């Protein structure tokens, strides 16, 4: 991947190219940024630049054998590690799926990746066996390039297994680079953080996203600007909005609010039974959407401004709710959603969890009304 194929992030690109050109790249870096900002694409771009046989002033040449191999993610000195399914799974078992997924969307999120693996209710993790394989792979000599490079996507999924990599990260073999691509710093072991240089990647600008949507996705200017605004710096989200306009999430969320408010036990159980079947990753994504809605709703209630990051149907519902839900209730619902996401991460029974959450929502929402 060329740097010019990565959307925005000009300051980070310049920083990385300058360090690589002077042979001063840190042996271990963490590219930290929110979903959809392009951090994985940047990691692949700097890997290609590092391995390129004919580096240009501002980018890889894009034509040498090394560039061709990196662009296809098949360079023998470029290794990938990422969340997989199964207690003994390793990344090399899923390289075919990984290459296809990254080629289609290097801005993807964890939910989209796990759906490529038909994860259903299973959660992704980076296993003990994967860490053992990483140590073995990086102990080998270079095949073709000037460096061996490991890109680990979402090291948050390492958990305590990250301790197995500490010595390797601190004292790597000669000409070895680690690039960890992360979204949540708090979920990374402090012992790993202390051994890596942090490179912060910011959200994309609305204008950068809208121009990309016009250029690459044939969106009209007005529509592209609206989608970019709703995406809030997340290019992956803008692509999702093009595909389905997020209507299903909004409808599902408001449906849950209405059913929970009414407090009809049979309706709650029916909704929960259907919702439990969508899989844990989709459930976490749903709660993430709910928190997004509440955040934008709070802005609306505080400022009464309508230029918030909600679509027209969502904004209409939020305007109705603004008259009847107070800040205390917003806080309580947000806590409920965060707690529910926490327990999903820890494999709580989804039927029991969301039935309890529905009952708690009922207690929080009463005696308010939820718009139809």
N, C-alpha and C positions, 0 to 999 in steps of 0.2 A: 504494500500500500504506500503510495506517495503521500508526502505531506500536503500537496495541493488537492488531494482527494479527501482530506479531513476538514470538516466544516469549522470555520472560525479558528479560535485559539491561537492567533498569530503570535502573541507574546511567549507562550509556552513553546511553540514550534521554534522560534528564534533561539530561546534559551537552550533547548535540546540540541539543535544543530550546532550552536557555538561550542557547547561542551564536547560533542562528538568530534567536531573538526579539530579541536585542540587535544583530543584523546584524554579528556578529563571527565568522562561519564562516571558517576559513582557506581560502584559494583552492585549496590542494592538500592533501589528506589521504590517508593510507593506513589503511584499516580492516584491521587484521591480526589474524587469529584462526584457530584450527583448523577443519577441515572440520565442517560441520553446526552451527556456533554461531549462524548467522543474520546474518552480516556483509553478505551481498548484500541480504537483506531490509531490514536497517538502512539501507543505502545508498539503496535505493529509497524507504524511508520518509522519510528526511531530504530527499531530492529532492522528494518530494510536498509535504512541509511547507514547503519553501522556495518552491515555485511556487504554493502554495494561495492563493486569493483571500480566504479567510475563516478565517485561522488561529485555532485555539482555544488555550487555555492549555497543554494537554498533548498536542495532536494536530492533524492536518489536519482540515478540516471533513468531507471525504469526499464532498461533494455538489456542489461548484462545478465549472465546466467543466474547470479545470486538474486537479483531483483525479481526475475521471472519465477524463481522457486519460492521466494518469500511471498510474492503476490498470490501464489497458490497454496501457501502455508505448508509447503513440503520441503523446505530447506533443512538439511540434516543437522545443522547447528542451531536451529530455532525450535525450541520445545515449548509446549503449552501444558498448563495444568488448570483444571476447572472443576466445579462441582459435578458430581456424577451420582448415579443411583445404585445403591447396594453397599453393604458394609465392607466388601473387599474389592470394590470396583476401582479401576485406574483409568486415567484419561486416555491412554493409548487405545483402549477398547472402543472409544467413541470418537476417534479422530475424524472418521468419515462424516459423521453427523456434525461435528464441530466445524469442519471446513465449509460444509454447505451452509450452516447457520450464519457463520461470520461473513461469508461471501454475500449472502442475502441481506444481512443487517448487522453490521459491526456495532450498532448502537442498541442492540437488544438488551432486555432485562432478564433476570434469573427465571422469571415465570415463563417467558417465551422459550428460553433454552430448555428448561425441563420438559416443556410440552413436546419439544423435538425428540425427547427420549421416552415419550409416552409415560411420564412419571406418575400420572393420576394423583393418588393421595400421598405419594412418597416425596420426601424432601431431599434436596441435594446436599452432598457433603464431600469434603476432600479427605480421603481416608488415610489410615495408617499405611496401607499398602502403597498408596500413591506417594506418600512421603519417602518411603523406602526406594521406590522407583526413581524419584527425583534425584536422590543421593547417588544412585547407581549411574543414571544418565550423565550427570554432570561430573562424575569422576573419570569419564572417558575423554580421550583426546579430541581436539577439534577435527572435523572431517574436511571442511572446505574453507570456512570463513576465518576471520581474524578473532572472532569471539564465539563462545557458546552462550546462548541467550535463553533464559527461561522466562516466559510470561505467565504469571499466575493470575487468573481472572477470579475476582471475589475471594480473597484470602480470609474473609470473615467466616467462610465455611470450613476453615481448618479446625477451629476450636483448639482444644489442648494438644492436638496432633502437631500443631505448629512448633512445639518444643523440639520435635525431632529434626527440625531444619535450622535450629539456632546456630549450631557450630558451622554448618555449611554456609549460612548467610554471613556470619562474622568472619570466617576464614575460608573464602571460596577458592576453588582451584584457579590457577592462573588464567587470565583472559575469560572470565565468566561474569555474566551480567544477570542480575535478578530484576525483573520489573513486576511489581505487585500492583494490580489494578483493582482499586477498592472504592466502596461507597460509604461505609460506616466505620469510622476510625475507632469507635468505642468497642467494636466487636473483634478487633485485632489485638492479639497478645501484646502487652507493653514491651515484652522482651524482643519481639519482632520489630515494633515501631522504633525502638531505640537503636536498632542496627541498620535502619534504612533512612535515606534522605527523602523527605516529603516533598512532593511536587503537587501543588494544589491546582486543580482544574476547575474553572468556574462554569456556571451555566452559560449556555449560548445566548446571544442577544436575539431579540425577536426579529430584527431585520435580517440577521444571518439565516434564521430558519425560514422566514417568508421567501427570501430570494432563492433558497434551495428548493422550496416547494414549487415555486414558479418555474425554475429552470429544469428540475429533474422529475417533477410529478405533475406537470401540466395544470397547475392550479391557477385560477384567475387571481389577480393581484389582491382584490378585496377579500376573497375567501382565504388566500394564503396568509394575509395579515391577521385575520381573525383566528385561524388555526394556530399560528405562531404565538399569538397572545395567550390563547388557552393552554398551549403546551408549556408555557412558563420556563423556557430555556431547555426543554427536553425534546431533542429531535426525534427520539424514538416515540414519544407520546404524540408528536405531530403526525407521524405515520399511522399510528393507531387511530387517531381522529379522522384521518382521510378514509381509512378502511371502514370504520363503523360509527363514527361520530359520537362514540361513547354513550349512545342512547341506552344500551342494555344495562350498563352499570348504573346510570341515573335512575332508570325505571325500577331496577331491582332494589336500589337503596331506598327510594321513596316508598316503594311497596312495603318494604320491611318496616319503615317508620310508621306507616298507616296501620299495618297489622298489629304491630307492637302497641301502638296507642289504643287500639280497640280492645286488646286484651282477650280476644276470643281464643280459648285454648286450642280448639280444633284447627283454626286457621293458622295459629302459630306452629303447631306440630306439622301441618301439611307443608308450610313454607320451609321449615327447618329440614324436613325429610328431603325435599327437592334440592335445597341449597347444599346439604351435606354431600351430595353426589358430584359436585363440581370440582373437587380436589382441593387439597390444602393450599397449594400455591395460588389458585384462583381465589380462594377465600381470603388469603392475605392481601391479594391485590384489591379485592372488594373493600376490605377494611381501610386500605390505603386511600381508595377513592373516597370513602366516607369521611376520613380525616381531611382530605382536600376540600370536600364540600363544606365541612364545618368551618375550616379556616377561611374560605372565601365568604361564607355566610357571616362570620364574625366581622370581617372587613365591611361588608354591606351594612350591617347593623350599627357599626361604630361611625361610619362616614356617610352612609346613605348614598354612596356613589355606585352607579350601575356598571362601571367599566371594570368589573372583576372577572376573574378567570373561570367563568361558568358560561355554558351555552344558553341559548334563549330559553329553552324549556326548564333548565335548571335554575336560571335566574328568576323566572316567574315563580317557581316553587319557593325559592329562597326569600323572595319579596313577601310572599304570604306568610312564611314562617317568621319573618323578622318582627312581625307585630305580636307574636305570641310566645316565642322561645327566648328566655333571658340568658344572660352570660353565665349564670350559675349552671343552668341546664346544659349549655354548650360544653362547659368544663367537665361536667359529670359524664356526658356522652363520649367526649374525647378520651377520658380515662377508661371508660368501658371498652372502646375500640382498641386502645393501646394494650389493655390487659388481655383482650381476646386474641390479638395478634401474638402476644407473648406466649399464650397457652397453645396456640396452633403450632408455633415453632417447637413446642415441647410435646407434640403428638397427643394433645388432648382429644378426647372423643368429640368430633364435630357436632353430632346431634345433641349431646348433653350440653356442650359449650354454648351453642347458639340458641338453644331453647332457654337456657339460663339467661343469656344476654338479652333475649327478647322480653323475658319477664322483668329484667332490670330496666330495660328501655321503657316498658310500660309504667313502671314506678317513677321514672325520671320525667316522662312526658306528661303524665296526668297532672292537672286537668286541662291540658292544652289540646288544640285540634290540629291535625295534620292535613294539609290541602289535598284534595282529590286529584 
